[in-house]
Amino acid sequence: MPGKLGLLNRRLVGCGSLVLAMATLGPAFPPLQRGASPEERIRNVENGLVRYTFDKNFLMEQIVDSRRLDALPKLNILETMKALKVPGLSIAVIDDFKIAWAKAYGLMEAGTDKIVTTETMFQSGSTTKVLMAIVVLKLAEEGKLDLDADVNDYLKTWRVPPHPSGKKVTLRMLLTHRSGINRPGTGFDKEPGTSPTLLQFLKGEKPVLSDGVAFDNPPGAEHTYSNLGYLVLQFMLEDHFRTPYALLVDRYVLRPLKLKSSFIAYPFPPEYAARIIRPHDRDAKPSAEDGLETAALAQAGMIATPSDWAAIACELMLASAGRSDRMLSRESAQAMFRMGAELDPSEFEGITGQGLGLFLFSHGAHPYFLHQGHNSPGANCVFIGSRTRGQGAVIMTNGMRGIPLSYQIVSAISKEYGWDKEGDS
């Protein structure tokens, strides 16, 4: 039976399901003296990983509470990568509202000499959904969209089918997974070797083999995670504004922040191809497939470095504090972090809420935001931060078991940088 993290992953990841297995306990490393220099902090993180035990303690509390970590044996990052069969990973750490350091480990593709660097690009999986919230909020700032309008008001060539209740699906419902629209199932499926259109995914028409848009619940009734809901938003933007979604992301996110190592496109643009990892299965075997789609992009299509994602996280935190408006206004950024749906922490490993495109939880007086992503056959991203502390991290991997590894690293980072300490940074 999968553990609780497996349940969380099935609920939150972008494509496919994943049964996570934790590493066997590796050798304990002696504690290092904590210091202020970046080199010492990096070394402390690298030697401060722990193996989790999933009991009544929620994961989100565990990753930021150093008291729970002190009693556990410490593991080394390279040993843990080997145990979990994750060939490569890259980390960006945020402190004081800026990137404190970035470092990379391992191989882009197992069996080759292609080393992961901080310029290596990874698949973002469902963390991509954060971008949709930013784009929609920016268009709302410009007076071009209303988050509480019926999405069918903006759709022209296709419409969301009516629900028997007569309730309308709004943009806000779609962003907070409260539209009632199905996921679908365990992910998208299609005939081998095909590239379905976005409309074919929405209708569930061949060559798509998975369900099209339908309702699991009445609109607004409850939180049901939906990849199709984000594809509805993508289609709405492209249908209404006659502009590809990737260009809207470039216009409202990548260009304002001057990000040069991120894009949304498949197949990959030739100028980036040599920098992109291969996904790997649970035995660390590289896959010939990327698991990406040419048309369905909004749910899991972002390719990026952790540093570019960390820059987005920093900007969201700064905007929320009224210290920057390069991407969003203060009001819009704060709206992303506002509770849009309450979640049961016993089902979501301590996550207590859904914001606009983000998940939410708190530790003490400090609110945190989070999104994780997994793309089959094996690429992962964990994006986490606190807008009040100005701290966070982004970890991206190219292995099937990258998410449990990432949370072990996040715990080591949170301990080293005192995420559980009282007071603001």
SEKEMI-459050 format. One record per residue (C-alpha): residue number from 1; residue in one letter; x, y, z. Coordinates in steps of 0.1 Angstrom, whole numbers. Layout:
# residues N
+-----+---------+-------+-------+-------+
| num | residuo |    px |    py |    pz |
+-----+---------+-------+-------+-------+
| NUM |       a |     X |     Y |     Z |
...
+-----+---------+-------+-------+-------+
END
This chain:
# residues 425
+-----+---------+-------+-------+-------+
| num | residuo |    px |    py |    pz |
+-----+---------+-------+-------+-------+
|   1 |       m |     0 |     0 |     0 |
|   2 |       p |    13 |    35 |    -7 |
|   3 |       g |    22 |    57 |    22 |
|   4 |       k |     7 |    91 |    28 |
|   5 |       l |    32 |   109 |     6 |
|   6 |       g |    20 |    86 |   -22 |
|   7 |       l |   -15 |    99 |   -16 |
|   8 |       l |    -3 |   135 |   -16 |
|   9 |       n |    16 |   128 |   -48 |
|  10 |       r |   -14 |   113 |   -66 |
|  11 |       r |   -35 |   143 |   -56 |
|  12 |       l |   -10 |   170 |   -65 |
|  13 |       v |    12 |   158 |   -94 |
|  14 |       g |     5 |   167 |  -130 |
|  15 |       c |     7 |   135 |  -151 |
|  16 |       g |     3 |    99 |  -140 |
|  17 |       s |     4 |    84 |  -105 |
|  18 |       l |    34 |    74 |   -85 |
|  19 |       v |    39 |    50 |   -56 |
|  20 |       l |    68 |    64 |   -37 |
|  21 |       a |    94 |    42 |   -19 |
|  22 |       m |   117 |    56 |     7 |
|  23 |       a |   154 |    48 |     7 |
|  24 |       t |   170 |    23 |    31 |
|  25 |       l |   188 |    41 |    59 |
|  26 |       g |   222 |    51 |    48 |
|  27 |       p |   253 |    58 |    69 |
|  28 |       a |   250 |    86 |    95 |
|  29 |       f |   273 |   115 |    90 |
|  30 |       p |   287 |   135 |   119 |
|  31 |       p |   271 |   168 |   125 |
|  32 |       l |   289 |   198 |   111 |
|  33 |       q |   294 |   231 |   128 |
|  34 |       r |   269 |   256 |   115 |
|  35 |       g |   285 |   287 |   100 |
|  36 |       a |   275 |   318 |    82 |
|  37 |       s |   295 |   312 |    50 |
|  38 |       p |   277 |   299 |    20 |
|  39 |       e |   301 |   270 |    17 |
|  40 |       e |   295 |   258 |    53 |
|  41 |       r |   257 |   262 |    48 |
|  42 |       i |   258 |   241 |    16 |
|  43 |       r |   279 |   214 |    33 |
|  44 |       n |   255 |   213 |    62 |
|  45 |       v |   225 |   209 |    39 |
|  46 |       e |   244 |   182 |    19 |
|  47 |       n |   250 |   162 |    50 |
|  48 |       g |   218 |   170 |    68 |
|  49 |       l |   192 |   148 |    50 |
|  50 |       v |   170 |   124 |    70 |
|  51 |       r |   148 |    95 |    62 |
|  52 |       y |   112 |   101 |    70 |
|  53 |       t |    89 |    80 |    90 |
|  54 |       f |    53 |    86 |    80 |
|  55 |       d |    31 |    85 |   111 |
|  56 |       k |     7 |   109 |   127 |
|  57 |       n |    31 |   138 |   121 |
|  58 |       f |    22 |   157 |    90 |
|  59 |       l |    49 |   161 |    63 |
|  60 |       m |    45 |   199 |    61 |
|  61 |       e |    51 |   202 |    98 |
|  62 |       q |    80 |   178 |    97 |
|  63 |       i |    99 |   196 |    70 |
|  64 |       v |   101 |   229 |    89 |
|  65 |       d |   105 |   217 |   125 |
|  66 |       s |   141 |   212 |   134 |
|  67 |       r |   133 |   196 |   167 |
|  68 |       r |   119 |   166 |   149 |
|  69 |       l |   149 |   164 |   127 |
|  70 |       d |   176 |   166 |   154 |
|  71 |       a |   167 |   131 |   167 |
|  72 |       l |   170 |   114 |   133 |
|  73 |       p |   202 |   100 |   118 |
|  74 |       k |   216 |   122 |    91 |
|  75 |       l |   222 |   112 |    55 |
|  76 |       n |   245 |   125 |    27 |
|  77 |       i |   228 |   139 |    -4 |
|  78 |       l |   249 |   117 |   -29 |
|  79 |       e |   243 |    86 |    -9 |
|  80 |       t |   206 |    93 |    -8 |
|  81 |       m |   205 |    99 |   -45 |
|  82 |       k |   221 |    66 |   -51 |
|  83 |       a |   197 |    48 |   -27 |
|  84 |       l |   167 |    63 |   -43 |
|  85 |       k |   181 |    58 |   -78 |
|  86 |       v |   178 |    95 |   -88 |
|  87 |       p |   206 |   102 |  -113 |
|  88 |       g |   206 |   140 |  -111 |
|  89 |       l |   192 |   169 |   -93 |
|  90 |       s |   195 |   207 |   -90 |
|  91 |       i |   188 |   230 |   -61 |
|  92 |       a |   182 |   267 |   -56 |
|  93 |       v |   179 |   281 |   -20 |
|  94 |       i |   161 |   313 |   -12 |
|  95 |       d |   170 |   335 |    18 |
|  96 |       d |   161 |   371 |    26 |
|  97 |       f |   139 |   373 |    -6 |
|  98 |       k |   168 |   364 |   -29 |
|  99 |       i |   186 |   334 |   -42 |
| 100 |       a |   213 |   325 |   -17 |
| 101 |       w |   229 |   297 |   -37 |
| 102 |       a |   224 |   271 |   -63 |
| 103 |       k |   241 |   238 |   -68 |
| 104 |       a |   237 |   207 |   -90 |
| 105 |       y |   245 |   170 |   -86 |
| 106 |       g |   248 |   139 |  -107 |
| 107 |       l |   240 |   132 |  -143 |
| 108 |       m |   216 |   145 |  -169 |
| 109 |       e |   213 |   110 |  -183 |
| 110 |       a |   225 |    78 |  -166 |
| 111 |       g |   253 |    60 |  -184 |
| 112 |       t |   266 |    92 |  -200 |
| 113 |       d |   292 |   118 |  -189 |
| 114 |       k |   266 |   146 |  -191 |
| 115 |       i |   269 |   163 |  -158 |
| 116 |       v |   241 |   183 |  -142 |
| 117 |       t |   250 |   220 |  -138 |
| 118 |       t |   229 |   249 |  -124 |
| 119 |       e |   222 |   257 |  -161 |
| 120 |       t |   206 |   223 |  -167 |
| 121 |       m |   169 |   224 |  -174 |
| 122 |       f |   143 |   201 |  -159 |
| 123 |       q |   106 |   193 |  -164 |
| 124 |       s |    84 |   212 |  -139 |
| 125 |       g |    54 |   189 |  -139 |
| 126 |       s |    24 |   204 |  -121 |
| 127 |       t |    44 |   232 |  -107 |
| 128 |       t |    37 |   247 |  -141 |
| 129 |       k |     2 |   255 |  -128 |
| 130 |       v |    16 |   284 |  -108 |
| 131 |       l |    22 |   302 |  -141 |
| 132 |       m |   -15 |   301 |  -150 |
| 133 |       a |   -25 |   319 |  -119 |
| 134 |       i |     1 |   346 |  -126 |
| 135 |       v |   -11 |   351 |  -162 |
| 136 |       v |   -48 |   352 |  -153 |
| 137 |       l |   -42 |   376 |  -124 |
| 138 |       k |   -22 |   399 |  -147 |
| 139 |       l |   -49 |   399 |  -173 |
| 140 |       a |   -74 |   407 |  -146 |
| 141 |       e |   -52 |   436 |  -135 |
| 142 |       e |   -54 |   449 |  -170 |
| 143 |       g |   -92 |   447 |  -169 |
| 144 |       k |   -93 |   419 |  -196 |
| 145 |       l |  -106 |   391 |  -173 |
| 146 |       d |  -128 |   387 |  -143 |
| 147 |       l |  -119 |   359 |  -120 |
| 148 |       d |  -156 |   355 |  -109 |
| 149 |       a |  -170 |   355 |  -144 |
| 150 |       d |  -184 |   323 |  -161 |
| 151 |       v |  -155 |   309 |  -182 |
| 152 |       n |  -180 |   303 |  -210 |
| 153 |       d |  -182 |   341 |  -213 |
| 154 |       y |  -147 |   341 |  -227 |
| 155 |       l |  -149 |   308 |  -247 |
| 156 |       k |  -158 |   311 |  -284 |
| 157 |       t |  -151 |   279 |  -304 |
| 158 |       w |  -159 |   254 |  -275 |
| 159 |       r |  -178 |   257 |  -243 |
| 160 |       v |  -177 |   239 |  -209 |
| 161 |       p |  -208 |   217 |  -209 |
| 162 |       p |  -236 |   228 |  -185 |
| 163 |       h |  -239 |   212 |  -151 |
| 164 |       p |  -274 |   199 |  -142 |
| 165 |       s |  -274 |   223 |  -112 |
| 166 |       g |  -272 |   253 |  -135 |
| 167 |       k |  -241 |   265 |  -116 |
| 168 |       k |  -214 |   282 |  -136 |
| 169 |       v |  -177 |   274 |  -137 |
| 170 |       t |  -157 |   305 |  -129 |
| 171 |       l |  -120 |   313 |  -135 |
| 172 |       r |  -114 |   314 |   -98 |
| 173 |       m |  -130 |   279 |   -94 |
| 174 |       l |  -107 |   265 |  -121 |
| 175 |       l |   -76 |   281 |  -105 |
| 176 |       t |   -85 |   267 |   -70 |
| 177 |       h |   -96 |   232 |   -83 |
| 178 |       r |  -132 |   239 |   -72 |
| 179 |       s |  -148 |   237 |  -106 |
| 180 |       g |  -160 |   201 |  -101 |
| 181 |       i |  -143 |   191 |  -134 |
| 182 |       n |  -127 |   157 |  -135 |
| 183 |       r |   -90 |   151 |  -133 |
| 184 |       p |   -92 |   129 |  -156 |
| 185 |       g |   -86 |    95 |  -139 |
| 186 |       t |   -50 |    88 |  -133 |
| 187 |       g |   -38 |   110 |  -161 |
| 188 |       f |   -39 |   116 |  -199 |
| 189 |       d |   -38 |    88 |  -223 |
| 190 |       k |   -35 |    87 |  -261 |
| 191 |       e |   -28 |    64 |  -290 |
| 192 |       p |    10 |    58 |  -293 |
| 193 |       g |    29 |    82 |  -316 |
| 194 |       t |     1 |   108 |  -318 |
| 195 |       s |     0 |   145 |  -309 |
| 196 |       p |   -36 |   154 |  -300 |
| 197 |       t |   -49 |   189 |  -301 |
| 198 |       l |   -59 |   207 |  -270 |
| 199 |       l |   -95 |   205 |  -281 |
| 200 |       q |   -92 |   167 |  -285 |
| 201 |       f |   -80 |   165 |  -249 |
| 202 |       l |  -109 |   186 |  -237 |
| 203 |       k |  -135 |   165 |  -257 |
| 204 |       g |  -118 |   132 |  -250 |
| 205 |       e |  -118 |   125 |  -288 |
| 206 |       k |   -94 |   101 |  -305 |
| 207 |       p |   -65 |    99 |  -306 |
| 208 |       v |   -70 |   108 |  -269 |
| 209 |       l |   -80 |    77 |  -249 |
| 210 |       s |   -87 |    94 |  -216 |
| 211 |       d |  -119 |   111 |  -205 |
| 212 |       g |  -128 |   146 |  -217 |
| 213 |       v |  -142 |   173 |  -196 |
| 214 |       a |  -170 |   161 |  -174 |
| 215 |       f |  -181 |   169 |  -138 |
| 216 |       d |  -173 |   149 |  -107 |
| 217 |       n |  -190 |   174 |   -85 |
| 218 |       p |  -212 |   205 |   -89 |
| 219 |       p |  -192 |   237 |   -96 |
| 220 |       g |  -180 |   252 |   -63 |
| 221 |       a |  -191 |   223 |   -42 |
| 222 |       e |  -157 |   209 |   -32 |
| 223 |       h |  -120 |   208 |   -39 |
| 224 |       t |  -112 |   182 |   -66 |
| 225 |       y |   -77 |   184 |   -82 |
| 226 |       s |   -81 |   187 |  -120 |
| 227 |       n |   -55 |   188 |  -148 |
| 228 |       l |   -84 |   192 |  -172 |
| 229 |       g |   -95 |   224 |  -154 |
| 230 |       y |   -61 |   240 |  -162 |
| 231 |       l |   -64 |   229 |  -198 |
| 232 |       v |   -98 |   246 |  -199 |
| 233 |       l |   -81 |   278 |  -188 |
| 234 |       q |   -54 |   274 |  -214 |
| 235 |       f |   -80 |   269 |  -241 |
| 236 |       m |   -99 |   299 |  -228 |
| 237 |       l |   -69 |   322 |  -230 |
| 238 |       e |   -59 |   310 |  -265 |
| 239 |       d |   -95 |   311 |  -277 |
| 240 |       h |  -103 |   345 |  -263 |
| 241 |       f |   -70 |   364 |  -269 |
| 242 |       r |   -59 |   345 |  -301 |
| 243 |       t |   -25 |   341 |  -285 |
| 244 |       p |    -6 |   309 |  -277 |
| 245 |       y |    -4 |   302 |  -240 |
| 246 |       a |    34 |   300 |  -242 |
| 247 |       l |    36 |   335 |  -255 |
| 248 |       l |    14 |   348 |  -227 |
| 249 |       v |    37 |   332 |  -201 |
| 250 |       d |    67 |   348 |  -219 |
| 251 |       r |    50 |   382 |  -219 |
| 252 |       y |    38 |   382 |  -183 |
| 253 |       v |    64 |   361 |  -165 |
| 254 |       l |    96 |   353 |  -183 |
| 255 |       r |   103 |   387 |  -199 |
| 256 |       p |    95 |   409 |  -169 |
| 257 |       l |   119 |   388 |  -148 |
| 258 |       k |   144 |   385 |  -176 |
| 259 |       l |   145 |   347 |  -173 |
| 260 |       k |   166 |   330 |  -199 |
| 261 |       s |   164 |   294 |  -189 |
| 262 |       s |   127 |   287 |  -190 |
| 263 |       f |   102 |   279 |  -218 |
| 264 |       i |    70 |   261 |  -226 |
| 265 |       a |    71 |   242 |  -258 |
| 266 |       y |    73 |   206 |  -271 |
| 267 |       p |    92 |   194 |  -290 |
| 268 |       f |   120 |   213 |  -274 |
| 269 |       p |   134 |   243 |  -293 |
| 270 |       p |   168 |   233 |  -307 |
| 271 |       e |   187 |   260 |  -288 |
| 272 |       y |   177 |   244 |  -255 |
| 273 |       a |   178 |   207 |  -263 |
| 274 |       a |   214 |   200 |  -251 |
| 275 |       r |   206 |   215 |  -217 |
| 276 |       i |   175 |   193 |  -209 |
| 277 |       i |   176 |   162 |  -187 |
| 278 |       r |   163 |   127 |  -196 |
| 279 |       p |   136 |   113 |  -173 |
| 280 |       h |   144 |    81 |  -155 |
| 281 |       d |   123 |    52 |  -142 |
| 282 |       r |   125 |    38 |  -106 |
| 283 |       d |   155 |    17 |  -116 |
| 284 |       a |   174 |    48 |  -129 |
| 285 |       k |   170 |    37 |  -166 |
| 286 |       p |   167 |    67 |  -190 |
| 287 |       s |   134 |    68 |  -209 |
| 288 |       a |   132 |    74 |  -246 |
| 289 |       e |    99 |    93 |  -240 |
| 290 |       d |    96 |   127 |  -225 |
| 291 |       g |    60 |   123 |  -213 |
| 292 |       l |    51 |   158 |  -227 |
| 293 |       e |    24 |   170 |  -251 |
| 294 |       t |    26 |   195 |  -280 |
| 295 |       a |    -7 |   211 |  -272 |
| 296 |       a |   -16 |   204 |  -236 |
| 297 |       l |     9 |   226 |  -218 |
| 298 |       a |    -7 |   245 |  -189 |
| 299 |       q |    -9 |   216 |  -165 |
| 300 |       a |    27 |   204 |  -167 |
| 301 |       g |    47 |   218 |  -197 |
| 302 |       m |    72 |   242 |  -182 |
| 303 |       i |   109 |   234 |  -187 |
| 304 |       a |   132 |   255 |  -164 |
| 305 |       t |   161 |   256 |  -140 |
| 306 |       p |   155 |   258 |  -103 |
| 307 |       s |   171 |   292 |  -103 |
| 308 |       d |   145 |   306 |  -127 |
| 309 |       w |   117 |   291 |  -106 |
| 310 |       a |   133 |   306 |   -75 |
| 311 |       a |   133 |   340 |   -92 |
| 312 |       i |    96 |   336 |   -97 |
| 313 |       a |    91 |   326 |   -60 |
| 314 |       c |   112 |   356 |   -49 |
| 315 |       e |    91 |   380 |   -71 |
| 316 |       l |    59 |   366 |   -57 |
| 317 |       m |    71 |   372 |   -21 |
| 318 |       l |    84 |   407 |   -29 |
| 319 |       a |    52 |   417 |   -47 |
| 320 |       s |    31 |   404 |   -18 |
| 321 |       a |    52 |   427 |     5 |
| 322 |       g |    47 |   456 |   -18 |
| 323 |       r |    84 |   457 |   -27 |
| 324 |       s |    81 |   449 |   -64 |
| 325 |       d |    56 |   450 |   -92 |
| 326 |       r |    76 |   437 |  -121 |
| 327 |       m |    52 |   407 |  -125 |
| 328 |       l |    21 |   413 |  -103 |
| 329 |       s |     7 |   440 |   -82 |
| 330 |       r |     7 |   436 |   -44 |
| 331 |       e |   -31 |   430 |   -44 |
| 332 |       s |   -27 |   402 |   -71 |
| 333 |       a |     2 |   385 |   -54 |
| 334 |       q |   -16 |   385 |   -21 |
| 335 |       a |   -46 |   370 |   -38 |
| 336 |       m |   -25 |   340 |   -48 |
| 337 |       f |   -18 |   333 |   -12 |
| 338 |       r |   -54 |   338 |     0 |
| 339 |       m |   -73 |   307 |    11 |
| 340 |       g |   -96 |   296 |   -18 |
| 341 |       a |  -104 |   262 |    -4 |
| 342 |       e |   -98 |   246 |    29 |
| 343 |       l |   -82 |   211 |    28 |
| 344 |       d |   -81 |   183 |    53 |
| 345 |       p |   -44 |   182 |    65 |
| 346 |       s |   -48 |   145 |    74 |
| 347 |       e |   -53 |   138 |    37 |
| 348 |       f |   -28 |   163 |    23 |
| 349 |       e |     1 |   157 |    48 |
| 350 |       g |    -4 |   190 |    66 |
| 351 |       i |   -14 |   211 |    36 |
| 352 |       t |   -44 |   231 |    48 |
| 353 |       g |   -54 |   252 |    19 |
| 354 |       q |   -56 |   259 |   -18 |
| 355 |       g |   -47 |   294 |   -31 |
| 356 |       l |   -47 |   305 |   -67 |
| 357 |       g |   -24 |   280 |   -84 |
| 358 |       l |    -7 |   272 |   -51 |
| 359 |       f |   -11 |   250 |   -20 |
| 360 |       l |    -9 |   266 |    15 |
| 361 |       f |     2 |   256 |    50 |
| 362 |       s |    15 |   273 |    81 |
| 363 |       h |    41 |   266 |   107 |
| 364 |       g |    37 |   288 |   138 |
| 365 |       a |    30 |   323 |   127 |
| 366 |       h |    45 |   318 |    92 |
| 367 |       p |    24 |   309 |    61 |
| 368 |       y |    41 |   288 |    34 |
| 369 |       f |    32 |   282 |    -2 |
| 370 |       l |    40 |   250 |   -21 |
| 371 |       h |    35 |   232 |   -54 |
| 372 |       q |    51 |   199 |   -64 |
| 373 |       g |    51 |   182 |   -98 |
| 374 |       h |    57 |   148 |  -113 |
| 375 |       n |    58 |   140 |  -150 |
| 376 |       s |    59 |   103 |  -160 |
| 377 |       p |    82 |    86 |  -167 |
| 378 |       g |   103 |   103 |  -141 |
| 379 |       a |   109 |   140 |  -136 |
| 380 |       n |   100 |   161 |  -106 |
| 381 |       c |    99 |   196 |   -91 |
| 382 |       v |    92 |   209 |   -55 |
| 383 |       f |    86 |   246 |   -52 |
| 384 |       i |    82 |   260 |   -16 |
| 385 |       g |    85 |   293 |     2 |
| 386 |       s |    73 |   316 |    29 |
| 387 |       r |    62 |   351 |    18 |
| 388 |       t |    67 |   364 |    54 |
| 389 |       r |   102 |   350 |    59 |
| 390 |       g |   114 |   355 |    24 |
| 391 |       q |   128 |   319 |    25 |
| 392 |       g |   123 |   289 |     3 |
| 393 |       a |   137 |   264 |   -21 |
| 394 |       v |   132 |   248 |   -55 |
| 395 |       i |   145 |   213 |   -61 |
| 396 |       m |   142 |   195 |   -95 |
| 397 |       t |   152 |   159 |  -103 |
| 398 |       n |   153 |   135 |  -132 |
| 399 |       g |   143 |   103 |  -113 |
| 400 |       m |   110 |    86 |  -105 |
| 401 |       r |   117 |    89 |   -67 |
| 402 |       g |   127 |   126 |   -69 |
| 403 |       i |    99 |   139 |   -47 |
| 404 |       p |   108 |   120 |   -15 |
| 405 |       l |   144 |   130 |   -21 |
| 406 |       s |   134 |   166 |   -26 |
| 407 |       y |   115 |   168 |     7 |
| 408 |       q |   145 |   153 |    25 |
| 409 |       i |   166 |   181 |    11 |
| 410 |       v |   140 |   207 |    20 |
| 411 |       s |   141 |   196 |    56 |
| 412 |       a |   179 |   200 |    57 |
| 413 |       i |   175 |   235 |    41 |
| 414 |       s |   148 |   245 |    66 |
| 415 |       k |   170 |   234 |    96 |
| 416 |       e |   201 |   251 |    83 |
| 417 |       y |   183 |   284 |    76 |
| 418 |       g |   161 |   283 |   107 |
| 419 |       w |   127 |   282 |    91 |
| 420 |       d |   111 |   273 |   124 |
| 421 |       k |   126 |   301 |   143 |
| 422 |       e |   103 |   329 |   157 |
| 423 |       g |   104 |   363 |   141 |
| 424 |       d |   109 |   374 |   105 |
| 425 |       s |   142 |   369 |    87 |
+-----+---------+-------+-------+-------+
END
